[in-house]
Amino acid sequence: MNNQRWLSQNFFVFFLTWGVFLPYWTGWLVQAKGLSVAEASLIMGFGLLVRGASTLFAFPLISRYWSSQKVILILTVSSLATTLLYLPISSFHTLFVVTILFSAVFPALLPAVESTASTLVQQGDVNYGKSRSYGSLGFVISVFIVSVVTGYYGEQAILWSMMVGLCFILFISFLPTPAVLLVKPTVRERKESPTMRSLWQIKSFPIILLVVVLLQGSHASYYNYGYIYLQNLHVNNYYIGLIFNIAVIFEILYFTKADHLFKKWKPSSLLLLAAAGSTLRWILVFLFPNVWVFMFSQSLHALSFGIAHYAFILYITKNLTKQQIPSAQGVYSAFALSLSTAVLTLVGGFLYEISPGLAFLGMIVCTVPAMLLIVGTRKRYDY
């Protein structure tokens, strides 16, 4: 199979499920399972901690023993099996346990797919931005479908949508796969494989990691409370999905053109642009608590998320070896997409109880320091 097509298809089907999980899971726990916002925030916060540990330690470990294709298959089957446990339960304690299990396996699919992307890009025949745009398209389609089915069948349809999406990933796992992703690491390669410690010996890596941790973590309130926030603004469920999709449409446009528009940009310049856009985004949502400004702020998602993510992928693809990439993706997913979001989810939940707008404004405690850090280090470490 053509490598570009394979990567595009896998990004697409994975983000069908990510479009269920990211914007809707907290709302599903509240609306379908009867939890309070505080209880759901606590569960999702601890789930993010487990997700961080899983992507930091478990994912790089299994990547040393199994091929990339096998890793994706194992994680998909485990995730699908765990969703079945949600069906008969409704108490806080049982939902807590099952969400912890689900958080240990499902989110690890993200660095697994991203690692295959970095590996294929290093082969020299894959355009990352083009394939990643298909992932964003899958997210858009998923959010739209979920908004429609929840309008007809209620929030219970969110869990069923996740199951269907995981079945798609399982199906595509058995299709022809690029040969490089079928190669199982040998005993010698495992022994000679660089450890995670080698990442920290690259002087610029800790700096760029800290920046993306701050920038990606600043989305915590948006991911976990955006759905509830729009409901509080009396937005119909049918339109909530459309509003979420505004952000991803701009993300698609960015990823489609990123390899061309930002070919000569350094990661530090991209990250500075992302930090500025993110700061503006959260200030606007706080200052103008209405649906029209929220919709406008969605256009800034291409800056706050898209550019920050692309900058990190660009950095590791150019500066790390193939053997270091799974560890780098694990660290990125653990700290930037999980642990920082976990901490800020708890902070955002506390602020949301005071005033919904404060949950968004509070996120600039990450974006402003990120800008200062970039300005202070970009020339010294040349990244």
Residue pairs with C-beta under 8 A, 6 or more apart in sequence:
1 175
1 176
1 177
1 178
3 120
3 123
3 125
3 126
3 178
4 125
4 126
4 127
4 130
4 131
6 120
6 175
6 176
6 177
6 178
7 116
7 117
7 120
7 126
7 131
8 130
8 131
8 134
9 134
9 172
9 175
10 72
10 113
10 116
10 172
11 113
11 117
11 131
11 132
11 134
11 135
11 138
12 134
12 135
12 137
12 138
13 138
13 165
13 168
13 169
13 172
14 109
14 110
14 113
14 135
14 138
14 169
15 135
15 136
15 137
15 138
15 139
15 142
16 138
16 139
16 141
16 142
16 165
16 168
17 106
17 109
17 142
17 162
17 165
17 166
17 168
17 169
18 110
18 135
18 138
18 139
18 142
19 138
19 139
19 140
19 141
19 142
19 143
19 146
20 142
20 146
20 158
20 161
20 162
20 165
21 106
21 107
21 162
22 139
22 223
23 143
23 223
23 226
23 227
23 244
24 146
24 150
24 155
24 158
24 227
25 44
25 158
26 40
26 41
26 44
26 224
26 225
26 227
26 228
27 155
27 158
27 227
27 228
27 231
28 155
28 158
28 159
29 35
29 39
29 40
29 43
29 44
29 95
29 99
30 36
30 37
30 40
30 228
31 154
31 155
32 154
32 155
32 156
32 158
32 159
33 90
33 95
34 90
35 43
35 92
35 95
37 225
37 228
37 349
37 352
37 353
38 349
38 353
39 92
41 224
41 345
41 346
41 348
41 349
42 96
42 346
42 349
43 92
43 95
43 96
43 99
44 99
44 224
44 345
45 342
45 343
45 345
45 346
45 349
46 96
46 99
46 100
46 342
47 99
47 100
47 102
47 103
47 342
48 103
48 338
48 339
48 341
48 342
48 345
49 338
49 339
49 342
50 100
50 103
50 104
51 103
51 104
51 107
51 108
51 333
51 334
51 337
51 338
51 342
52 333
52 334
52 335
52 338
52 339
52 342
53 104
53 334
54 103
54 104
54 105
54 107
54 108
54 334
55 107
55 108
55 110
55 111
55 329
55 330
55 333
55 334
55 337
55 338
56 330
56 331
56 333
56 334
56 335
57 330
58 104
58 108
59 71
59 108
59 111
59 112
59 326
59 329
59 330
59 333
60 196
60 326
60 327
60 330
62 71
62 74
63 71
63 112
63 115
63 185
63 326
64 185
64 190
64 193
64 326
65 184
65 185
65 190
66 74
66 184
66 185
67 181
67 182
67 183
67 184
67 185
68 112
68 115
68 116
68 119
68 181
68 182
69 173
69 177
69 181
69 182
70 184
71 112
72 109
72 112
72 113
72 116
72 169
72 173
73 170
73 173
75 105
75 106
75 108
75 109
75 112
76 109
76 166
76 169
76 170
76 173
77 170
78 105
79 102
79 105
79 106
79 109
79 166
80 163
80 166
80 167
80 170
82 98
82 101
82 102
82 105
82 106
83 102
83 159
83 162
83 163
83 166
84 163
85 98
85 101
86 95
86 98
86 102
86 159
87 159
89 95
89 98
107 333
107 337
107 338
108 333
109 169
110 333
110 337
111 326
111 329
111 330
111 332
111 333
114 313
114 329
114 333
115 325
115 326
115 329
116 181
117 126
117 128
117 131
117 132
117 313
118 128
118 313
118 316
118 317
118 325
118 329
119 180
119 181
119 322
119 325
120 126
120 178
120 180
120 181
121 128
121 317
122 317
122 322
122 325
123 180
127 259
128 258
128 259
128 310
128 313
128 317
129 255
129 256
129 257
129 258
129 259
129 310
130 255
130 256
130 259
132 255
132 310
133 252
133 255
133 256
136 248
136 251
136 252
136 255
137 248
137 252
139 248
139 251
140 245
140 248
140 249
140 252
142 161
142 165
143 241
143 244
143 245
143 248
144 241
144 242
144 245
145 161
145 241
146 157
146 158
146 161
146 241
147 237
147 238
147 239
147 240
147 241
147 242
147 244
148 238
148 241
149 157
149 161
150 157
150 158
150 237
151 236
151 237
151 238
185 193
189 323
193 323
194 321
194 323
194 324
194 327
195 327
196 327
196 330
196 331
198 324
199 205
199 320
199 324
199 327
199 328
199 331
200 206
202 319
202 320
203 381
204 315
204 319
204 381
204 382
204 383
205 319
205 328
207 373
207 377
207 381
207 383
208 267
208 268
208 271
208 311
208 312
208 315
208 383
209 331
209 332
209 335
209 336
210 373
211 271
211 275
211 308
211 370
211 373
211 374
212 271
212 308
212 309
212 311
212 312
212 332
212 336
213 335
213 336
213 339
213 340
214 275
214 340
214 366
214 367
214 369
214 370
214 373
215 271
215 274
215 275
215 278
215 304
215 308
215 336
215 366
215 367
215 370
216 305
216 308
216 309
216 336
216 337
216 340
216 341
217 336
217 340
217 341
217 343
217 344
217 366
218 278
218 282
218 304
218 344
218 363
218 364
218 366
218 367
219 304
219 305
219 341
219 363
220 340
220 341
220 342
220 343
220 344
220 345
220 347
220 348
220 363
221 282
221 344
221 345
221 348
221 351
221 352
221 359
221 360
221 362
221 363
222 360
222 363
223 341
223 345
224 345
224 348
224 349
225 348
225 349
225 352
225 356
225 359
226 244
227 240
227 244
228 352
229 294
229 352
229 356
229 359
230 240
230 243
230 291
230 294
231 237
231 240
232 356
233 289
233 290
233 291
233 294
235 243
235 291
243 291
243 294
243 295
243 298
244 298
246 295
246 298
246 299
246 301
247 298
247 299
247 301
247 302
247 305
248 301
250 298
250 299
250 300
250 301
250 302
250 306
251 301
251 302
251 305
251 306
253 302
254 302
254 306
254 307
254 310
255 306
255 310
258 306
258 310
262 270
262 307
262 310
266 378
266 383
267 311
267 312
267 314
267 315
267 383
268 311
268 374
268 377
268 378
268 383
269 378
270 307
270 308
270 310
270 311
270 314
271 307
271 308
271 311
271 370
271 374
272 371
272 374
272 375
272 378
273 303
273 307
274 303
274 304
274 305
274 306
274 307
274 308
274 311
275 308
275 367
275 368
275 370
275 371
275 374
276 303
276 371
277 300
277 302
277 303
277 304
277 307
278 300
278 303
278 304
278 308
278 363
278 367
278 370
279 364
279 367
279 368
279 371
280 300
281 297
281 300
281 301
281 303
281 304
282 360
282 361
282 363
282 364
282 367
283 361
283 364
284 293
284 296
284 297
284 300
285 293
285 294
285 297
285 357
285 360
285 361
286 357
286 358
286 360
286 361
287 293
287 357
289 356
289 357
304 367
312 332
312 336
315 383
316 324
316 325
316 328
316 329
316 332
317 325
320 328
340 366
344 362
344 363
344 366
347 362
348 359
348 362
348 363
349 359
351 358
351 359
351 361
351 362
352 358
352 359
377 383
